[in-house]
Amino acid sequence: MGTIIGREMEMRTLAECMQSQRSELVAVYGRRRIGKTFLIKE
């Protein structure tokens, strides 16, 4: 797969949510074709 460039803040936020002991709801939104699904999968 490719490399994510320029999404450090988003990746950090997702990582914090994944490691949280609480239930977390994350909504990822934005224009189409900007890499939302790729960001989540990585």
C-alpha positions as CSV (number, residue, x, y, z in Angstrom):
1,M,0.0,0.0,0.0
2,G,0.9,3.7,-0.2
3,T,2.2,6.1,2.4
4,I,0.2,8.6,4.3
5,I,1.7,12.1,4.1
6,G,0.6,15.1,6.0
7,R,-2.0,13.4,8.3
8,E,-0.1,13.2,11.5
9,M,-2.8,14.9,13.6
10,E,-5.5,12.7,12.2
11,M,-3.4,9.5,12.7
12,R,-2.6,10.6,16.3
13,T,-6.3,11.1,17.1
14,L,-7.3,7.7,15.7
15,A,-4.5,6.0,17.6
16,E,-5.6,7.7,20.8
17,C,-9.2,6.5,20.3
18,M,-8.1,3.0,19.6
19,Q,-6.0,2.8,22.8
20,S,-8.7,4.4,25.0
21,Q,-10.3,2.3,27.7
22,R,-13.7,4.0,27.0
23,S,-16.0,3.5,24.1
24,E,-15.3,6.0,21.3
25,L,-17.3,7.2,18.4
26,V,-15.2,8.5,15.5
27,A,-16.8,10.3,12.5
28,V,-14.5,10.7,9.5
29,Y,-15.9,13.0,6.9
30,G,-14.7,15.1,4.0
31,R,-14.8,15.5,0.3
32,R,-14.8,12.4,-1.8
33,R,-11.6,10.8,-3.0
34,I,-9.3,12.4,-0.4
35,G,-8.3,9.2,1.4
36,K,-10.7,8.7,4.3
37,T,-11.0,4.9,3.9
38,F,-7.2,4.6,3.4
39,L,-6.6,6.6,6.5
40,I,-8.9,4.4,8.6
41,K,-7.4,1.1,7.2
42,E,-3.9,2.2,7.9
